[in-house]
Amino acid sequence: MIRILAVDDSALVRKLLGQVFAAEPDFEVEFARTGLEALERLAEFAPDVVTLDVHMPGLDGLATLDRIMLERPCPVVMLSALTAEGAETTLQALRLGAVDFVAKPGGAVSLKLDEFAPELVAKVRSAAKSHIRPTLRLQERVRHRIGGSPRPRVRERALVPATGAGLVLVGVSTGGPPALEHLLTPLPATFPWPIVIVQHMPATFTGPLSRRLDGICAIDVKEVSEPVRLEPGCAYIGRGDSDLVVTRRSGSLCAESVPSDPQHRWHPSAERLVRSAMDVVPASQLVGILMTGMGDDGAQAMTELHAAGGRTIAEAEETAVVWGMPGELVKAGGADYVVPVQKIAERLQKLTP
């Protein structure tokens, strides 16, 4: 049984959440109307997951999240508005320790419940099995783990740097923004290869994420909304709700945002990104990285990249919020290296010229 504490000041939203969770046989749910009420319920109810509204009177969502992570750390899924302000707040929540977020549909939520409910249920289930990532305030203290299974052994490939021009391909989902900080902030402005990134996230959120990372990284970080030539010392994040592909134009590598392909479940699609890159770049000149995220997006394509002579890195289970995507790569035998998130940048630099 998954115990859920749903925190929202709106009686209508609480009613709708109750309907969604009541339809699941393994969910037990209680409600809180305010942040202070939620904090009082934590010890008594001991939830496995908290769903938390961003905007509440008094103690707002961010302040409540901060207190939860200090007083009784547990997985938190934020309910966020699909607005620029909502995106900025949600990114801050992920840095404070929230596992994931669900974007509330615009307009009357009740009219869009059929499309909202499956995503919410899937993310709550995933959160219940997640690792709580250390936050800015808790640091290593909150490296708490829920669930998990034995990790397959990996025979690591020798660390031989590539030569010449190449490309780094990154796929990430649940828990991605903090993981991307760990990957990108240690890299110098002179990093020799372009980095192309797909983060499962709505279009409203990928722009603010790119701007935030650009402000804290030595390399340039850009959102791809139109065709752009790939340059060393730059990272390119695919626009949400679309797919990101690598092409070759007039002899130069480019990244393009294209309409999402319905044959892929998650978008932007890591699977589609990797396959497009393999069509125009020799596998030996590609490094694929799969980090935290539920599902298996990118695992099959990166396994094929590994078999073709490319190098692949999977985030280690002990640091992944959800060891879905990287775990599937490891289980398929497609990971050359399994590395904690804090050391992926170091490993990447050893694999590039």
N, C-alpha and C positions, 0 to 999 in steps of 0.2 A: 504494500500500500504506500503510495506517495502522498505525503501530507503537505498541503499547499496553504500558505497564508496569503490571501489576495488583499492587497492594500489599495484602496481607491476611495476618494471622497464622494464620488458620484453614486447615488443609489441605483441608477439605471445601469451603470457599468458593472457594479457589483452583482446585480441581478443577471446580467448577460454572462458574466464570468462564471457565475454559479451554474447557469444552464450548460455552458461548455464543459465545465469540469464534472458536473453530475452525469454527463453522458458517458464518462469513462469509468469502467468498473473498478479500476485500481487507484482512483483518486479520492482523497478525503480533503475537504476544503473548509477553512474558516476564513472570516473576513475581518478587516480593520478599516475604519473610516479615516483615520489620521495617522501620521507618522508616530506620534506619541503612543497611540493605542497599539500600533504594530509592535513597538518596542516592549510594551507591557505583555503582549501575547507571545513573544519569542520564547521565553523560558517555559511558560506554561504549556504551550501547544507543541513546541519543538518541531517546527516545520522542516521538511526536506528541501523545499523550494519556497521562495517568496516572490510573488509578482508585485511590482511596485510602480505606481503611477508617478510620473515625473512631477506634475504640477498639482500640489495640494496646499491648502491653507496652513499656516503655522509652520510646522517642521516639514519642509518640502521633500521631494523625492531624493535629491542628492544628500541633504543633511541626514535624512533617515537612513539611507544606504551607508553613509559614513559611520553612523552609530552602530548599525547592524554588523558591519565588518570589524568594528572594534569590540563590541560587547558579546556577540554570538555569531561568528562567521558562518554563513550558509549560502548556498547558491541563490542568486537574485536575478530575475528576469525583469527588465524595465519595460514599461508600456509607454511608448514615446509617440509624439505627434510627428507627422510627415511634413515638417517645416524646417527651415534653415535654423531657427532657434532650437527646435527639438533635436536636430542633428548635433549641434554643438553640445547641448546638455547631455545627450546620450553618450557621446564620445567621452565626456568627462566622467560619466557614470562607469563606463567600461574601465577607465583608468583607476577609479576608486575601488573596483573589484567586482562589478556586476559581471555575471557570466555571459549574458546575451540580452537582446532586446527584441521586442515585437512592435512594429510600427502600427499605430492605430489608423484604420482607414479614415479618410476625410468624410465629413458629413455625418449622417446618422449611422452610428456603428451597428445598430440593430439590423439595418438593411443589408449590411455587408458581412454578417456574421458567418455565413457559409465559407467565405474566403479567408476570414480572419481566424476562425476557430482551428482549422487543421495546423496552421503554422504555430499558433500558441501552444497547442497540445504537444506538438513535436518538440518544441523548444523547452517546454517544461520537463518532458521526459528526459531529454538530453541533459538538461541542467541537473536533474536528480542524480545523474551518474557522473557528473563533472568533477574536476579538480578546481578548487578555489585558487585562483592565481594570486600571488603576493601583490599587495597594493602599495602605493607610495608611502602610506603611513605604517602598514603592518610589516612590510619587507618580508623577510623569511619566516616570520612568526605564523603566517597564515597559510603555509604550504600544507594544507590539509587535503586529504584524499578520500574520495567516496567511490567505492566500487573498484573495478579494474580487473585485469586478468594477466596471467603470465605473459611476458613479452618474448616473441620468438628471437632466437639468436641470429645475429647478423655478422657475417664474415666481412670485415671492412676492406674495401679496395685500397691499394697503396695511394698515398697522397702525392700524386705527381701533378704539378701545375700544368694547365693547358698552355698552348702557345697561340699567338695570333688573336684575331677578333672573335668574339663569341657573345653569348647572351645568357642571362640568368632568368629563369622562369619561376614564379612564386605563386602558390595557391594557398589560401587561408580562409577560414570562415569564423565559426564561433570562437570568441576570445582573440580575434585577429588584431585589432588596433594596438593593444599592448605588445603583442608578439612582433608586429611590424616595427614598433619602436626599438625592440631589442635587436632586430635584424639590421635596421638601417642606420641608427644613430652612431654605431662604431665605425661605419665605413667612411674612408677619407674622400674628399672631393675629387681626388685623382683615381678613384676606383675604375678599373680599365674597361669593364663591360656594362652595357645598359642592363637594367633590371626591370622586368615587366611583371606586374602584379595583378592578380585577380583576388579580390576580397568580396565575399558574398554579402551584399549590402544594397539597400535601395539607392537610386540615383541622387536623392536629396542628401545622402550621407557621404558619398564618396568624395565630393568636392571639399567639404569641410575637413574630412580626414586627410586628403592630400595637402591642403593648406597647412594644417597643423604639423604634419610630418615635415613639410618643407621648412617650416620655421625652426625646427629643432635638429635638423640633419645637415651635415656638411655637403652631402650630395643634393642635387635639385630633385624635388618630387613634384610630379605633375599629374593631374587627372587627364585621361585621354577621352576627349569628346569629338575629335575630328582627327583625320590622319596626321601623324607626326613622325618625323624622322628620329630614329633611335640613336642616342649619343652616349658615349662613355660618361661616367660620373652623374648619371641621371636615373631616376626610378619613375616608372610610368604605371599609374593605377587605373584600371579599367572603370569606366563609368557604370554605376549600378543599373540594374534592370536591362543591361545590354550584354553582349559578349565582346571579348577583346581578342583580336587575332594579330599575328605577325605576318607581314607581307614583304615582298621585295619590289621596290619601285625605282627604276633607272639605276639599278645596281646597289641601292641603299636599303637597309632594313627599316621598316616602318611598323608602327602599331596603329591599328584602326579599331574604332568602336563600331560594332555591327549589330543588327537586330538579333535578339536572343534566339537560339535554335531550340525549338520545343523538344527535340530528342534528348536534350540534356536537362536534368532536373534542377540544377543550381546555376545561378547566374550572378555575376559573370562566370563563365564555365572554365575551370582549370583544365578540364579534359580537352576542350576545344582549343584553348590557348596553346597547350603543349603540342598537340597534333599539327596546328598551323605552323608553329616554329620548326618542327621536324621536317616540314615540307620544303623549307627554304634555307635551313641552316644544317650543316653536318652535325650528327649527334655528338661527335667528339668535341664540338664547340658549344655545347649546351650544358648548363647545370640546372637541374630542377630541384625545387625545395617545396615540400608540403609541410605546412604547420597546422596548428590546432584547428579543429573544425569537425562537425558531425557529418556523417555520410561518408562517401568514398570518392568524391569528385577529384579527378586528377590521378588517382592511384593507378588505374589501368594504363593510361597514356605514359605516366612516368615509369611504370614497369617496362613498357616497350622501349622507352628512351634508355633505360639502364641496359636492356638487352642489346641495344644497337650501339652501345659504346659511350653513351653520355653518362654523366655523374649525377647522382641523386642523393638528397639529404632529407631525412624525415625527422621532425621534432620528436624528442624522446617523450615517453609516456609520463614521466614524472613531472614535466613542466607544462604539458598540454592541458588546456582547460577541458577539451574533449579530444580523446585520442582516437578519432574516427578516421579522418582523411590520412594522416600520417601512419596510423596503425594499419590501415588497409594496404598501404604501400609496403610496409614491413612484412605483413602476413603474405603478400604476394611474392615476396623475394625480390622486390624491386628497389630496395634501399641500399645504397652503397655505404651510407653513414647514418647512424641514429644519434642525434646530438641534442643536449638540453638547449632550450631557446637562447639562453645567455651566451652560448658558445657557437651558435650557427654562423654569425658574422666572421668569427675567427677562422672557422673551418672553410667558409666560402673564400676568404682571402688567400688561403693556402692552395685552393684549387684553380685560381685565376692567375694570369701572368703578373 
